[in-house]
């Protein structure tokens, strides 16, 4: 049940996130990850395999609340899919409201 709630939260955030631009912003994985860390203070919060051997990752900053979703191809090209603000984990949200997790 908790996983379902976390999944619904992620899906809702994807549906309400506005696209970064009409065209995807892509680059070499190491450069994209370095910039997410250096400029936004984001580090990986979640990871999953997607279709065609692509890697989906969610990066976020616990301090600023910024978040970014990326997809990386098997060839190492990473594209920014969505970004936003006010990131929080389902776990921290439950604790803040005094709920068991």
N, C-alpha and C positions, 0 to 999 in steps of 0.2 A: 504494500500500500504506500509506503514511504517513497519507494522508487517511482511509483506512478505519479505521485505528487511532484517529485523532482523533474520527471520527464515532462509533465504538463507545464511546469514553470519554464523549462527550456524551450518547449515548442511555442508557448505563448510569446516569449521574448523574441523568437525568430520571426514570428508572424507580425509583430509590431515594429520590428527594427526596419529602419529605412535603409535602402541600398547605399553603399558608399558612393558609388557613381554608376552611370549606365554601363560602363565597361569595368570589368574586374581589375583590381590593382594587384599585380602579381610580381614576384621576384624570387631570387634564390632564397631557399629556406633559411639559411644561416643569417642572411642580411635582414630578412623580414623579422625573425625572432629577436635579433639584436636590437632592432629599432623599437619593437613593442616593449622590450625590457627597458631600454635607455630612455625613450621619450615618454612612455606612458606608465612605466613601472609594472607592466603586466607580466605574469608568469602563468604557466599552464595549470589549469584547474581541472580539465577533463580531456579525454582522448577517446576516439572511436574509429573503427574502420568503416569506410563508405564504399560505394560501388566502384568498380573498375580499379581496385587496389589503391584508392585514395585514402588519405588520413585526415579526419576531421579533428580539430583541436579548438578548445575554448581557452582563451587567455584572459586573465582579469587582474586588476589591482585591488587588493583588499583595502588599501588606503584611500584611493581616489574614487573607487567604484566603477572605473572604466572597464569595458570588456570588448573583446574582439573574437570573432569566429573565423578560423582559417581552414582551407582545404589544401593539402599538399599531394601532388602527383608522385608516382613512383620515380619519376625523373628528378625530383627535388624542387619543382616549381611550386611555390606557395602563393595562394591567392587569398586576399581578404574578402570575406563573404558578407559579414555584417559587423557592426560595432555600435556601442551605446554606453549608457551610464547607469548608475544605481545598481551595480551587480551585488548580489548577496547569495550565499548558498542556502539551500533549503534547511540545512542543519543549523546555521547561524540564525536564520529566521525563526525556526522552531524554538531555539533556546531563548531568543529575545522575547517570545510570547509565552514562556514558561511551559512549553509542551515537551513531552517525552519524545526522544528520537531513537 
